[in-house]
């Protein structure tokens, strides 16, 4: 098996994508839920 | 200390979302009033029927206050008094409610009106009923065998229709 050793740069980039990806999904789901309570008394 | 630029980005993103959500919670709680009962107004739950304003439950038109109507409501296993609330659309209403026995809920389904009614405490909520319709009021705190049968109705009616009756 080829040794694809990750560099520090790769790890940091992966963490960046994961943080932003999951974070944005959480924000979108939250916004959709929050929207249920808007425009009603 | 060296911080890589990617680390700076996600630290900024994380901190910004945390601040944003905490700000929203703060505004909802302190400005919009979305919080549990403040427990400042207490009552002897065994003497609810003899204690004002709960000795006269119902919808009352008021003058000289920031709101137009006061709805005084008493919950008990397994019903609400009054059974039906009728209000003209656009009126500002103060709901004042308590319970005579166990914990009950007061949720007007399809609206943001949602209070927990605890024995010994009076719960309040002020809102403007700005949509015509018939809304079911449900108990959303399990209160016993008849919990599922505990409901009431809020009718928001057109002012013109109301005056013609």
N, CA and C atoms of all chains as a GROMACS GRO file, in nm:
protein
  618
    1UNK      N    1   0.083  -0.119   0.000
    1UNK     CA    2   0.000   0.000   0.000
    1UNK      C    3   0.088   0.126   0.000
    2UNK      N    4   0.052   0.213  -0.088
    2UNK     CA    5   0.134   0.334  -0.099
    2UNK      C    6   0.121   0.417   0.028
    3UNK      N    7   0.224   0.476   0.064
    3UNK     CA    8   0.223   0.556   0.185
    3UNK      C    9   0.189   0.702   0.152
    4UNK      N   10   0.059   0.737   0.176
    4UNK     CA   11   0.017   0.876   0.152
    4UNK      C   12   0.024   0.951   0.283
    5UNK      N   13   0.141   0.982   0.321
    5UNK     CA   14   0.156   1.052   0.449
    5UNK      C   15   0.105   1.197   0.434
    6UNK      N   16   0.016   1.233   0.523
    6UNK     CA   17  -0.040   1.367   0.516
    6UNK      C   18   0.058   1.469   0.572
    7UNK      N   19   0.061   1.579   0.508
    7UNK     CA   20   0.145   1.687   0.559
    7UNK      C   21   0.064   1.770   0.657
    8UNK      N   22   0.129   1.853   0.732
    8UNK     CA   23   0.060   1.942   0.825
    8UNK      C   24  -0.041   2.030   0.750
    9UNK      N   25  -0.001   2.074   0.633
    9UNK     CA   26  -0.088   2.157   0.549
    9UNK      C   27  -0.218   2.084   0.516
   10UNK      N   28  -0.203   1.952   0.479
   10UNK     CA   29  -0.321   1.870   0.446
   10UNK      C   30  -0.414   1.860   0.567
   11UNK      N   31  -0.358   1.834   0.681
   11UNK     CA   32  -0.439   1.818   0.802
   11UNK      C   33  -0.513   1.947   0.837
   12UNK      N   34  -0.442   2.056   0.824
   12UNK     CA   35  -0.505   2.185   0.855
   12UNK      C   36  -0.618   2.216   0.757
   13UNK      N   37  -0.594   2.181   0.632
   13UNK     CA   38  -0.696   2.207   0.530
   13UNK      C   39  -0.820   2.118   0.555
   14UNK      N   40  -0.795   1.993   0.592
   14UNK     CA   41  -0.906   1.901   0.621
   14UNK      C   42  -0.989   1.952   0.738
   15UNK      N   43  -0.922   1.998   0.841
   15UNK     CA   44  -0.992   2.051   0.958
   15UNK      C   45  -1.071   2.176   0.919
   16UNK      N   46  -1.012   2.256   0.834
   16UNK     CA   47  -1.081   2.378   0.788
   16UNK      C   48  -1.210   2.342   0.715
   17UNK      N   49  -1.202   2.248   0.622
   17UNK     CA   50  -1.322   2.207   0.546
   17UNK      C   51  -1.427   2.148   0.640
   18UNK      N   52  -1.383   2.064   0.733
   18UNK     CA   53  -1.478   2.000   0.826
   18UNK      C   54  -1.547   2.105   0.913
   19UNK      N   55  -1.469   2.198   0.964
   19UNK     CA   56  -1.526   2.301   1.052
   19UNK      C   57  -1.628   2.387   0.979
   20UNK      N   58  -1.590   2.433   0.862
   20UNK     CA   59  -1.681   2.518   0.786
   20UNK      C   60  -1.800   2.439   0.732
   21UNK      N   61  -1.774   2.317   0.685
   21UNK     CA   62  -1.882   2.233   0.629
   21UNK      C   63  -1.988   2.203   0.732
   22UNK      N   64  -1.947   2.147   0.846
   22UNK     CA   65  -2.043   2.112   0.951
   22UNK      C   66  -2.107   2.240   1.009
   23UNK      N   67  -2.024   2.342   1.026
   23UNK     CA   68  -2.075   2.468   1.081
   23UNK      C   69  -2.183   2.530   0.994
   24UNK      N   70  -2.161   2.531   0.865
   24UNK     CA   71  -2.260   2.591   0.775
   24UNK      C   72  -2.388   2.508   0.772
   25UNK      N   73  -2.375   2.374   0.775
   25UNK     CA   74  -2.494   2.288   0.780
   25UNK      C   75  -2.575   2.318   0.908
   26UNK      N   76  -2.505   2.329   1.021
   26UNK     CA   77  -2.574   2.360   1.148
   26UNK      C   78  -2.647   2.494   1.137
   27UNK      N   79  -2.582   2.593   1.079
   27UNK     CA   80  -2.644   2.726   1.068
   27UNK      C   81  -2.767   2.720   0.977
   28UNK      N   82  -2.758   2.647   0.867
   28UNK     CA   83  -2.872   2.637   0.775
   28UNK      C   84  -2.990   2.567   0.843
   29UNK      N   85  -2.964   2.455   0.910
   29UNK     CA   86  -3.072   2.382   0.980
   29UNK      C   87  -3.133   2.472   1.087
   30UNK      N   88  -3.048   2.542   1.161
   30UNK     CA   89  -3.096   2.633   1.266
   30UNK      C   90  -3.185   2.742   1.205
   31UNK      N   91  -3.140   2.799   1.093
   31UNK     CA   92  -3.217   2.908   1.031
   31UNK      C   93  -3.353   2.858   0.982
   32UNK      N   94  -3.356   2.738   0.927
   32UNK     CA   95  -3.484   2.681   0.881
   32UNK      C   96  -3.579   2.663   1.002
   33UNK      N   97  -3.526   2.611   1.111
   33UNK     CA   98  -3.609   2.592   1.232
   33UNK      C   99  -3.656   2.727   1.288
   34UNK      N  100  -3.565   2.822   1.294
   34UNK     CA  101  -3.599   2.955   1.349
   34UNK      C  102  -3.708   3.021   1.266
   35UNK      N  103  -3.702   2.997   1.137
   35UNK     CA  104  -3.799   3.056   1.044
   35UNK      C  105  -3.942   3.012   1.075
   36UNK      N  106  -3.958   2.895   1.137
   36UNK     CA  107  -4.092   2.847   1.173
   36UNK      C  108  -4.161   2.944   1.269
   37UNK      N  109  -4.084   3.015   1.349
   37UNK     CA  110  -4.142   3.101   1.452
   37UNK      C  111  -4.158   3.246   1.407
   38UNK      N  112  -4.116   3.273   1.284
   38UNK     CA  113  -4.124   3.409   1.232
   38UNK      C  114  -4.261   3.431   1.167
   39UNK      N  115  -4.308   3.552   1.172
   39UNK     CA  116  -4.431   3.592   1.107
   39UNK      C  117  -4.554   3.522   1.165
   40UNK      N  118  -4.556   3.506   1.292
   40UNK     CA  119  -4.677   3.460   1.361
   40UNK      C  120  -4.676   3.521   1.500
   41UNK      N  121  -4.799   3.540   1.554
   41UNK     CA  122  -4.801   3.608   1.684
   41UNK      C  123  -4.777   3.511   1.799
   42UNK      N  124   0.393   3.331   1.912
   42UNK     CA  125   0.337   3.201   1.872
   42UNK      C  126   0.280   3.210   1.731
   43UNK      N  127   0.319   3.112   1.652
   43UNK     CA  128   0.270   3.114   1.514
   43UNK      C  129   0.136   3.040   1.504
   44UNK      N  130   0.038   3.102   1.445
   44UNK     CA  131  -0.090   3.035   1.417
   44UNK      C  132  -0.108   3.032   1.265
   45UNK      N  133  -0.129   2.913   1.214
   45UNK     CA  134  -0.146   2.896   1.071
   45UNK      C  135  -0.272   2.970   1.025
   46UNK      N  136  -0.269   3.016   0.901
   46UNK     CA  137  -0.384   3.097   0.854
   46UNK      C  138  -0.515   3.017   0.856
   47UNK      N  139  -0.511   2.884   0.827
   47UNK     CA  140  -0.634   2.804   0.832
   47UNK      C  141  -0.689   2.799   0.974
   48UNK      N  142  -0.596   2.785   1.067
   48UNK     CA  143  -0.640   2.784   1.209
   48UNK      C  144  -0.706   2.916   1.245
   49UNK      N  145  -0.651   3.024   1.196
   49UNK     CA  146  -0.710   3.155   1.224
   49UNK      C  147  -0.852   3.162   1.167
   50UNK      N  148  -0.870   3.106   1.045
   50UNK     CA  149  -1.002   3.111   0.982
   50UNK      C  150  -1.106   3.036   1.064
   51UNK      N  151  -1.072   2.909   1.102
   51UNK     CA  152  -1.177   2.837   1.173
   51UNK      C  153  -1.195   2.885   1.316
   52UNK      N  154  -1.090   2.936   1.376
   52UNK     CA  155  -1.108   2.995   1.510
   52UNK      C  156  -1.199   3.119   1.502
   53UNK      N  157  -1.179   3.198   1.398
   53UNK     CA  158  -1.263   3.317   1.378
   53UNK      C  159  -1.408   3.275   1.351
   54UNK      N  160  -1.424   3.176   1.263
   54UNK     CA  161  -1.558   3.126   1.229
   54UNK      C  162  -1.628   3.073   1.354
   55UNK      N  163  -1.557   2.991   1.431
   55UNK     CA  164  -1.616   2.934   1.554
   55UNK      C  165  -1.654   3.041   1.653
   56UNK      N  166  -1.563   3.135   1.676
   56UNK     CA  167  -1.590   3.242   1.772
   56UNK      C  168  -1.706   3.330   1.724
   57UNK      N  169  -1.708   3.359   1.595
   57UNK     CA  170  -1.814   3.446   1.541
   57UNK      C  171  -1.951   3.379   1.554
   58UNK      N  172  -1.961   3.249   1.523
   58UNK     CA  173  -2.091   3.181   1.535
   58UNK      C  174  -2.135   3.175   1.681
   59UNK      N  175  -2.039   3.151   1.770
   59UNK     CA  176  -2.073   3.147   1.913
   59UNK      C  177  -2.129   3.282   1.957
   60UNK      N  178  -2.062   3.389   1.920
   60UNK     CA  179  -2.108   3.523   1.957
   60UNK      C  180  -2.245   3.552   1.894
   61UNK      N  181  -2.260   3.513   1.766
   61UNK     CA  182  -2.388   3.538   1.697
   61UNK      C  183  -2.503   3.466   1.767
   62UNK      N  184  -2.484   3.337   1.799
   62UNK     CA  185  -2.592   3.261   1.863
   62UNK      C  186  -2.622   3.312   2.004
   63UNK      N  187  -2.518   3.347   2.078
   63UNK     CA  188  -2.542   3.401   2.212
   63UNK      C  189  -2.616   3.535   2.205
   64UNK      N  190  -2.583   3.615   2.105
   64UNK     CA  191  -2.653   3.743   2.086
   64UNK      C  192  -2.801   3.718   2.057
   65UNK      N  193  -2.827   3.622   1.970
   65UNK     CA  194  -2.967   3.590   1.934
   65UNK      C  195  -3.043   3.542   2.058
   66UNK      N  196  -2.980   3.457   2.137
   66UNK     CA  197  -3.045   3.409   2.260
   66UNK      C  198  -3.074   3.527   2.354
   67UNK      N  199  -2.977   3.617   2.365
   67UNK     CA  200  -2.994   3.734   2.451
   67UNK      C  201  -3.109   3.822   2.405
   68UNK      N  202  -3.115   3.849   2.276
   68UNK     CA  203  -3.223   3.933   2.221
   68UNK      C  204  -3.358   3.863   2.240
   69UNK      N  205  -3.363   3.732   2.212
   69UNK     CA  206  -3.489   3.657   2.229
   69UNK      C  207  -3.536   3.663   2.373
   70UNK      N  208  -3.443   3.648   2.466
   70UNK     CA  209  -3.481   3.642   2.607
   70UNK      C  210  -3.516   3.780   2.663
   71UNK      N  211  -3.428   3.876   2.643
   71UNK     CA  212  -3.445   4.005   2.711
   71UNK      C  213  -3.530   4.104   2.632
   72UNK      N  214  -3.528   4.096   2.502
   72UNK     CA  215  -3.608   4.188   2.421
   72UNK      C  216  -3.742   4.126   2.383
   73UNK      N  217  -3.739   4.004   2.331
   73UNK     CA  218  -3.863   3.941   2.284
   73UNK      C  219  -3.935   3.866   2.396
   74UNK      N  220  -3.874   3.851   2.511
   74UNK     CA  221  -3.942   3.792   2.625
   74UNK      C  222  -3.958   3.641   2.619
   75UNK      N  223  -3.873   3.574   2.542
   75UNK     CA  224  -3.882   3.427   2.534
   75UNK      C  225  -3.799   3.365   2.646
   76UNK      N  226  -3.862   3.349   2.760
   76UNK     CA  227  -3.791   3.292   2.874
   76UNK      C  228  -3.892   3.226   2.967
   77UNK      N  229  -3.847   3.140   3.056
   77UNK     CA  230  -3.941   3.081   3.150
   77UNK      C  231  -4.003   3.189   3.239
   78UNK      N  232  -4.113   3.152   3.304
   78UNK     CA  233  -4.179   3.243   3.396
   78UNK      C  234  -4.079   3.300   3.496
   79UNK      N  235  -4.087   3.431   3.520
   79UNK     CA  236  -3.988   3.492   3.609
   79UNK      C  237  -4.014   3.465   3.758
   80UNK      N  238  -4.130   3.400   3.786
   80UNK     CA  239  -4.160   3.355   3.923
   80UNK      C  240  -4.171   3.468   4.024
   81UNK      N  241  -4.192   3.591   3.977
   81UNK     CA  242  -4.202   3.703   4.070
   81UNK      C  243  -4.342   3.715   4.130
   82UNK      N  244  -4.442   3.668   4.054
   82UNK     CA  245  -4.580   3.679   4.100
   82UNK      C  246  -4.623   3.542   4.151
   83UNK      N  247  -4.644   3.534   4.282
   83UNK     CA  248  -4.681   3.406   4.341
   83UNK      C  249  -4.825   3.410   4.389
   84UNK      N  250  -4.881   3.292   4.411
   84UNK     CA  251  -5.022   3.281   4.451
   84UNK      C  252  -5.038   3.152   4.531
   85UNK      N  253  -5.134   3.153   4.624
   85UNK     CA  254  -5.166   3.030   4.696
   85UNK      C  255  -5.253   2.944   4.604
   86UNK      N  256  -5.199   2.834   4.555
   86UNK     CA  257  -5.270   2.756   4.452
   86UNK      C  258  -5.399   2.694   4.506
   87UNK      N  259  -5.414   2.686   4.637
   87UNK     CA  260  -5.538   2.630   4.692
   87UNK      C  261  -5.648   2.736   4.701
   88UNK      N  262  -5.608   2.864   4.684
   88UNK     CA  263  -5.706   2.972   4.695
   88UNK      C  264  -5.716   3.053   4.566
   89UNK      N  265  -5.688   2.987   4.454
   89UNK     CA  266  -5.689   3.057   4.325
   89UNK      C  267  -5.826   3.119   4.298
   90UNK      N  268  -5.932   3.043   4.326
   90UNK     CA  269  -6.068   3.092   4.295
   90UNK      C  270  -6.107   3.216   4.376
   91UNK      N  271  -6.041   3.234   4.490
   91UNK     CA  272  -6.075   3.350   4.575
   91UNK      C  273  -5.978   3.466   4.556
   92UNK      N  274  -5.876   3.444   4.476
   92UNK     CA  275  -5.772   3.546   4.462
   92UNK      C  276  -5.788   3.622   4.331
   93UNK      N  277  -5.789   3.755   4.340
   93UNK     CA  278  -5.796   3.838   4.220
   93UNK      C  279  -5.665   3.824   4.142
   94UNK      N  280  -5.667   3.827   4.010
   94UNK     CA  281  -5.785   3.841   3.924
   94UNK      C  282  -5.852   3.708   3.888
   95UNK      N  283  -5.805   3.599   3.950
   95UNK     CA  284  -5.852   3.466   3.909
   95UNK      C  285  -5.990   3.432   3.964
   96UNK      N  286  -6.045   3.521   4.048
   96UNK     CA  287  -6.183   3.502   4.092
   96UNK      C  288  -6.280   3.540   3.980
   97UNK      N  289  -6.226   3.596   3.873
   97UNK     CA  290  -6.311   3.635   3.761
   97UNK      C  291  -6.241   3.605   3.627
   98UNK      N  292  -6.229   3.475   3.596
   98UNK     CA  293  -6.157   3.440   3.473
   98UNK      C  294  -6.236   3.481   3.350
   99UNK      N  295  -6.166   3.509   3.242
   99UNK     CA  296  -6.233   3.547   3.119
   99UNK      C  297  -6.155   3.653   3.043
  100UNK      N  298  -6.221   3.707   2.941
  100UNK     CA  299  -6.159   3.812   2.859
  100UNK      C  300  -6.211   3.946   2.908
  101UNK      N  301  -6.121   4.034   2.946
  101UNK     CA  302  -6.162   4.164   2.997
  101UNK      C  303  -6.099   4.276   2.915
  102UNK      N  304  -6.184   4.368   2.868
  102UNK     CA  305  -6.130   4.486   2.798
  102UNK      C  306  -6.082   4.584   2.904
  103UNK      N  307  -5.963   4.638   2.883
  103UNK     CA  308  -5.906   4.730   2.982
  103UNK      C  309  -5.875   4.865   2.917
  104UNK      N  310  -5.875   4.966   2.999
  104UNK     CA  311  -5.844   5.102   2.951
  104UNK      C  312  -5.721   5.153   3.024
  105UNK      N  313  -5.647   5.241   2.955
  105UNK     CA  314  -5.535   5.308   3.020
  105UNK      C  315  -5.415   5.220   3.046
  106UNK      N  316  -5.405   5.110   2.976
  106UNK     CA  317  -5.288   5.024   2.992
  106UNK      C  318  -5.221   5.008   2.856
  107UNK      N  319  -5.106   4.947   2.855
  107UNK     CA  320  -5.033   4.929   2.729
  107UNK      C  321  -5.099   4.825   2.639
  108UNK      N  322  -5.194   4.752   2.695
  108UNK     CA  323  -5.262   4.647   2.617
  108UNK      C  324  -5.412   4.673   2.620
  109UNK      N  325  -5.484   4.612   2.524
  109UNK     CA  326  -5.628   4.637   2.511
  109UNK      C  327  -5.712   4.537   2.590
  110UNK      N  328  -5.664   4.417   2.603
  110UNK     CA  329  -5.742   4.312   2.668
  110UNK      C  330  -5.655   4.237   2.768
  111UNK      N  331  -5.721   4.188   2.872
  111UNK     CA  332  -5.654   4.096   2.963
  111UNK      C  333  -5.732   3.966   2.961
  112UNK      N  334  -5.661   3.859   2.940
  112UNK     CA  335  -5.724   3.728   2.943
  112UNK      C  336  -5.678   3.660   3.072
  113UNK      N  337  -5.773   3.642   3.162
  113UNK     CA  338  -5.742   3.577   3.290
  113UNK      C  339  -5.784   3.432   3.279
  114UNK      N  340  -5.692   3.344   3.300
  114UNK     CA  341  -5.716   3.203   3.270
  114UNK      C  342  -5.671   3.113   3.386
  115UNK      N  343  -5.756   3.020   3.419
  115UNK     CA  344  -5.722   2.923   3.524
  115UNK      C  345  -5.722   2.784   3.464
  116UNK      N  346  -5.613   2.714   3.483
  116UNK     CA  347  -5.604   2.577   3.434
  116UNK      C  348  -5.618   2.482   3.552
  117UNK      N  349  -5.686   2.371   3.528
  117UNK     CA  350  -5.694   2.266   3.630
  117UNK      C  351  -5.716   2.135   3.557
  118UNK      N  352  -5.691   2.025   3.624
  118UNK     CA  353  -5.704   1.895   3.559
  118UNK      C  354  -5.852   1.869   3.526
  119UNK      N  355  -5.893   1.858   3.405
  119UNK     CA  356  -5.818   1.868   3.281
  119UNK      C  357  -5.889   1.966   3.189
  120UNK      N  358  -5.894   2.091   3.230
  120UNK     CA  359  -5.965   2.189   3.148
  120UNK      C  360  -5.910   2.330   3.175
  121UNK      N  361  -5.955   2.421   3.090
  121UNK     CA  362  -5.920   2.561   3.108
  121UNK      C  363  -6.047   2.640   3.137
  122UNK      N  364  -6.036   2.742   3.217
  122UNK     CA  365  -6.145   2.836   3.240
  122UNK      C  366  -6.093   2.975   3.205
  123UNK      N  367  -6.144   3.041   3.099
  123UNK     CA  368  -6.259   3.005   3.017
  123UNK      C  369  -6.224   2.897   2.912
  124UNK      N  370  -6.329   2.829   2.868
  124UNK     CA  371  -6.313   2.723   2.769
  124UNK      C  372  -6.281   2.781   2.632
  125UNK      N  373  -6.331   2.903   2.609
  125UNK     CA  374  -6.311   2.963   2.477
  125UNK      C  375  -6.274   3.110   2.494
  126UNK      N  376  -6.176   3.153   2.418
  126UNK     CA  377  -6.133   3.292   2.425
  126UNK      C  378  -6.158   3.356   2.289
  127UNK      N  379  -6.227   3.470   2.289
  127UNK     CA  380  -6.251   3.538   2.162
  127UNK      C  381  -6.195   3.680   2.169
  128UNK      N  382  -6.114   3.713   2.071
  128UNK     CA  383  -6.048   3.845   2.070
  128UNK      C  384  -6.056   3.904   1.930
  129UNK      N  385  -6.071   4.036   1.922
  129UNK     CA  386  -6.068   4.100   1.790
  129UNK      C  387  -5.926   4.106   1.735
  130UNK      N  388  -5.915   4.089   1.607
  130UNK     CA  389  -5.783   4.088   1.543
  130UNK      C  390  -5.713   4.223   1.564
  131UNK      N  391  -5.584   4.219   1.585
  131UNK     CA  392  -5.506   4.341   1.601
  131UNK      C  393  -5.498   4.391   1.743
  132UNK      N  394  -5.568   4.327   1.836
  132UNK     CA  395  -5.564   4.378   1.973
  132UNK      C  396  -5.442   4.325   2.047
  133UNK      N  397  -5.393   4.411   2.134
  133UNK     CA  398  -5.279   4.374   2.217
  133UNK      C  399  -5.333   4.310   2.344
  134UNK      N  400  -5.284   4.195   2.376
  134UNK     CA  401  -5.344   4.115   2.482
  134UNK      C  402  -5.240   4.074   2.586
  135UNK      N  403  -5.283   4.080   2.709
  135UNK     CA  404  -5.199   4.027   2.817
  135UNK      C  405  -5.266   3.901   2.872
  136UNK      N  406  -5.200   3.790   2.856
  136UNK     CA  407  -5.251   3.664   2.912
  136UNK      C  408  -5.195   3.649   3.053
  137UNK      N  409  -5.287   3.623   3.147
  137UNK     CA  410  -5.247   3.602   3.286
  137UNK      C  411  -5.303   3.466   3.326
  138UNK      N  412  -5.219   3.375   3.363
  138UNK     CA  413  -5.269   3.240   3.386
  138UNK      C  414  -5.200   3.173   3.503
  139UNK      N  415  -5.273   3.081   3.564
  139UNK     CA  416  -5.214   2.999   3.670
  139UNK      C  417  -5.286   2.864   3.674
  140UNK      N  418  -5.242   2.779   3.763
  140UNK     CA  419  -5.302   2.646   3.775
  140UNK      C  420  -5.348   2.623   3.918
  141UNK      N  421  -5.452   2.540   3.930
  141UNK     CA  422  -5.506   2.511   4.063
  141UNK      C  423  -5.450   2.382   4.122
  142UNK      N  424  -5.383   2.302   4.037
  142UNK     CA  425  -5.335   2.175   4.089
  142UNK      C  426  -5.191   2.144   4.046
  143UNK      N  427  -5.177   2.074   3.935
  143UNK     CA  428  -5.043   2.032   3.893
  143UNK      C  429  -4.991   2.126   3.783
  144UNK      N  430  -4.873   2.097   3.734
  144UNK     CA  431  -4.818   2.177   3.624
  144UNK      C  432  -4.898   2.150   3.496
  145UNK      N  433  -4.941   2.258   3.432
  145UNK     CA  434  -5.007   2.248   3.302
  145UNK      C  435  -4.932   2.335   3.202
  146UNK      N  436  -4.965   2.314   3.076
  146UNK     CA  437  -4.908   2.398   2.971
  146UNK      C  438  -5.017   2.485   2.911
  147UNK      N  439  -4.976   2.593   2.850
  147UNK     CA  440  -5.071   2.679   2.777
  147UNK      C  441  -5.004   2.714   2.646
  148UNK      N  442  -5.029   2.631   2.547
  148UNK     CA  443  -4.970   2.654   2.416
  148UNK      C  444  -5.081   2.679   2.315
  149UNK      N  445  -5.073   2.792   2.248
  149UNK     CA  446  -5.169   2.819   2.141
  149UNK      C  447  -5.102   2.769   2.013
  150UNK      N  448  -5.151   2.654   1.966
  150UNK     CA  449  -5.085   2.587   1.854
  150UNK      C  450  -5.080   2.675   1.730
  151UNK      N  451  -4.966   2.679   1.666
  151UNK     CA  452  -4.950   2.758   1.546
  151UNK      C  453  -4.914   2.903   1.572
  152UNK      N  454  -4.892   2.937   1.700
  152UNK     CA  455  -4.849   3.072   1.736
  152UNK      C  456  -4.726   3.061   1.828
  153UNK      N  457  -4.673   3.175   1.866
  153UNK     CA  458  -4.558   3.172   1.958
  153UNK      C  459  -4.601   3.183   2.104
  154UNK      N  460  -4.731   3.170   2.131
  154UNK     CA  461  -4.778   3.176   2.270
  154UNK      C  462  -4.757   3.039   2.333
  155UNK      N  463  -4.675   3.035   2.434
  155UNK     CA  464  -4.644   2.908   2.499
  155UNK      C  465  -4.595   2.936   2.640
  156UNK      N  466  -4.675   2.896   2.737
  156UNK     CA  467  -4.637   2.921   2.877
  156UNK      C  468  -4.647   2.793   2.957
  157UNK      N  469  -4.564   2.783   3.057
  157UNK     CA  470  -4.578   2.674   3.154
  157UNK      C  471  -4.653   2.732   3.273
  158UNK      N  472  -4.754   2.659   3.321
  158UNK     CA  473  -4.831   2.706   3.436
  158UNK      C  474  -4.795   2.618   3.555
  159UNK      N  475  -4.736   2.682   3.655
  159UNK     CA  476  -4.689   2.606   3.771
  159UNK      C  477  -4.772   2.642   3.893
  160UNK      N  478  -4.806   2.542   3.975
  160UNK     CA  479  -4.883   2.572   4.096
  160UNK      C  480  -4.807   2.670   4.185
  161UNK      N  481  -4.876   2.774   4.228
  161UNK     CA  482  -4.812   2.872   4.316
  161UNK      C  483  -4.754   2.991   4.244
  162UNK      N  484  -4.755   2.986   4.111
  162UNK     CA  485  -4.697   3.097   4.032
  162UNK      C  486  -4.795   3.144   3.925
  163UNK      N  487  -4.785   3.271   3.892
  163UNK     CA  488  -4.868   3.327   3.786
  163UNK      C  489  -4.779   3.351   3.664
  164UNK      N  490  -4.824   3.303   3.549
  164UNK     CA  491  -4.749   3.322   3.425
  164UNK      C  492  -4.816   3.430   3.342
  165UNK      N  493  -4.734   3.511   3.276
  165UNK     CA  494  -4.788   3.622   3.195
  165UNK      C  495  -4.722   3.624   3.058
  166UNK      N  496  -4.797   3.674   2.964
  166UNK     CA  497  -4.743   3.690   2.828
  166UNK      C  498  -4.822   3.799   2.758
  167UNK      N  499  -4.750   3.890   2.693
  167UNK     CA  500  -4.817   3.998   2.620
  167UNK      C  501  -4.786   3.982   2.472
  168UNK      N  502  -4.890   3.986   2.390
  168UNK     CA  503  -4.870   3.974   2.246
  168UNK      C  504  -4.983   4.046   2.173
  169UNK      N  505  -4.963   4.067   2.045
  169UNK     CA  506  -5.067   4.126   1.962
  169UNK      C  507  -5.120   4.019   1.868
  170UNK      N  508  -5.248   3.990   1.881
  170UNK     CA  509  -5.306   3.884   1.796
  170UNK      C  510  -5.340   3.946   1.660
  171UNK      N  511  -5.254   3.925   1.564
  171UNK     CA  512  -5.267   3.996   1.436
  171UNK      C  513  -5.310   3.906   1.320
  172UNK      N  514  -5.363   3.789   1.350
  172UNK     CA  515  -5.412   3.701   1.243
  172UNK      C  516  -5.548   3.645   1.281
  173UNK      N  517  -5.641   3.658   1.188
  173UNK     CA  518  -5.774   3.602   1.211
  173UNK      C  519  -5.764   3.450   1.203
  174UNK      N  520  -5.836   3.383   1.292
  174UNK     CA  521  -5.834   3.237   1.285
  174UNK      C  522  -5.880   3.174   1.414
  175UNK      N  523  -5.892   3.044   1.409
  175UNK     CA  524  -5.930   2.967   1.526
  175UNK      C  525  -5.811   2.880   1.565
  176UNK      N  526  -5.760   2.902   1.684
  176UNK     CA  527  -5.639   2.833   1.725
  176UNK      C  528  -5.670   2.743   1.844
  177UNK      N  529  -5.616   2.625   1.840
  177UNK     CA  530  -5.639   2.530   1.949
  177UNK      C  531  -5.536   2.554   2.059
  178UNK      N  532  -5.587   2.565   2.179
  178UNK     CA  533  -5.498   2.580   2.295
  178UNK      C  534  -5.480   2.441   2.355
  179UNK      N  535  -5.357   2.400   2.369
  179UNK     CA  536  -5.333   2.266   2.421
  179UNK      C  537  -5.246   2.270   2.546
  180UNK      N  538  -5.265   2.170   2.629
  180UNK     CA  539  -5.178   2.151   2.744
  180UNK      C  540  -5.058   2.070   2.696
  181UNK      N  541  -4.941   2.126   2.709
  181UNK     CA  542  -4.823   2.054   2.660
  181UNK      C  543  -4.731   2.007   2.773
  182UNK      N  544  -4.789   2.002   2.893
  182UNK     CA  545  -4.716   1.943   3.006
  182UNK      C  546  -4.800   1.827   3.055
  183UNK      N  547  -4.742   1.707   3.056
  183UNK     CA  548  -4.823   1.592   3.096
  183UNK      C  549  -4.877   1.612   3.237
  184UNK      N  550  -5.011   1.609   3.250
  184UNK     CA  551  -5.071   1.645   3.378
  184UNK      C  552  -5.158   1.534   3.437
  185UNK      N  553  -5.166   1.420   3.371
  185UNK     CA  554  -5.245   1.311   3.426
  185UNK      C  555  -5.322   1.238   3.318
  186UNK      N  556  -5.418   1.155   3.362
  186UNK     CA  557  -5.492   1.067   3.270
  186UNK      C  558  -5.564   1.145   3.160
  187UNK      N  559  -5.617   1.262   3.194
  187UNK     CA  560  -5.696   1.336   3.097
  187UNK      C  561  -5.617   1.439   3.017
  188UNK      N  562  -5.487   1.431   3.027
  188UNK     CA  563  -5.400   1.531   2.962
  188UNK      C  564  -5.433   1.551   2.814
  189UNK      N  565  -5.449   1.440   2.743
  189UNK     CA  566  -5.471   1.449   2.598
  189UNK      C  567  -5.605   1.515   2.565
  190UNK      N  568  -5.697   1.518   2.662
  190UNK     CA  569  -5.828   1.578   2.638
  190UNK      C  570  -5.833   1.725   2.682
  191UNK      N  571  -5.722   1.775   2.730
  191UNK     CA  572  -5.721   1.911   2.784
  191UNK      C  573  -5.690   2.013   2.675
  192UNK      N  574  -5.792   2.081   2.631
  192UNK     CA  575  -5.771   2.181   2.528
  192UNK      C  576  -5.876   2.291   2.540
  193UNK      N  577  -5.855   2.395   2.468
  193UNK     CA  578  -5.947   2.508   2.464
  193UNK      C  579  -5.928   2.576   2.329
  194UNK      N  580  -5.998   2.685   2.305
  194UNK     CA  581  -5.989   2.748   2.173
  194UNK      C  582  -5.968   2.898   2.185
  195UNK      N  583  -5.881   2.949   2.101
  195UNK     CA  584  -5.864   3.094   2.088
  195UNK      C  585  -5.918   3.134   1.952
  196UNK      N  586  -6.021   3.219   1.955
  196UNK     CA  587  -6.077   3.269   1.829
  196UNK      C  588  -6.034   3.413   1.810
  197UNK      N  589  -5.963   3.438   1.703
  197UNK     CA  590  -5.928   3.576   1.668
  197UNK      C  591  -6.020   3.615   1.554
  198UNK      N  592  -6.107   3.711   1.584
  198UNK     CA  593  -6.213   3.744   1.487
  198UNK      C  594  -6.192   3.884   1.431
  199UNK      N  595  -6.248   3.903   1.314
  199UNK     CA  596  -6.245   4.035   1.250
  199UNK      C  597  -6.329   4.130   1.334
  200UNK      N  598  -6.278   4.249   1.359
  200UNK     CA  599  -6.348   4.345   1.446
  200UNK      C  600  -6.487   4.378   1.394
  201UNK      N  601  -6.500   4.390   1.261
  201UNK     CA  602  -6.629   4.426   1.202
  201UNK      C  603  -6.731   4.316   1.225
  202UNK      N  604  -6.686   4.190   1.203
  202UNK     CA  605  -6.776   4.076   1.225
  202UNK      C  606  -6.822   4.074   1.370
  203UNK      N  607  -6.727   4.104   1.457
  203UNK     CA  608  -6.754   4.098   1.600
  203UNK      C  609  -6.862   4.199   1.639
  204UNK      N  610  -6.850   4.322   1.585
  204UNK     CA  611  -6.944   4.426   1.625
  204UNK      C  612  -7.084   4.401   1.571
  205UNK      N  613  -7.094   4.323   1.462
  205UNK     CA  614  -7.226   4.299   1.405
  205UNK      C  615  -7.306   4.196   1.484
  206UNK      N  616  -7.239   4.122   1.575
  206UNK     CA  617  -7.311   4.020   1.651
  206UNK      C  618  -7.386   4.083   1.768
   0.00000   0.00000   0.00000
